[in-house]
Amino acid sequence: MYYFLGVINMNEIPRSYLRLFNAASDAIALIDEMNFGAAKEMLKNGQIWAEELYLAEMQGELTGEQELEIYLHAMREEAKAEKELADREADERDDKRPAE
């Protein structure tokens, strides 16, 4: 996991940046595990969530309810991507099995 260096006031950092930073850190860990598909999805979801947070922040103060809604949306997208990946991997395994 990668962290900020030095002393930083966390209230001064936009939530959108923190989300994207965390997604990049998580993706790096997945790349270290050679899980490139999951790393790509992590980055894509991080971009989506960061953009939504940024737009909400630009429109005014982001409420806890809005942040939760954005988080849940990102998690639904991540779950959908994980299911699609699992389905593709299962199909690939089925294609490699010898015919009986």
Phi, psi and omega in degrees: 000140180254142184229161174296144175260143178089183181263123182228135174282109185297337179288343181271348183266127179299141180300326180299319178295316180300319180297315180294320177300314180295321178296318179296318178298316179295321179295320178299318178297320178293323177295319177301329178273002181063031177259074189291324179297315179293325178296317178298315180295322179299316179294318179298315179293323176299319177297314182299310183294318180297319179295316179296318177296317181300313180298319179295320179295323181289335180276353181139191182295134180275120180279161178300323179295317178295317180296320178296318179299316179295317179299313181297322177299314180296320180292323176297317178296319179295316179297319178298315180295320179296320178295316178299318178296315179297320178297317179296318179296321178295319178297320179296319178296319179296322180293333183273348180288139177290146179292142181268000000 
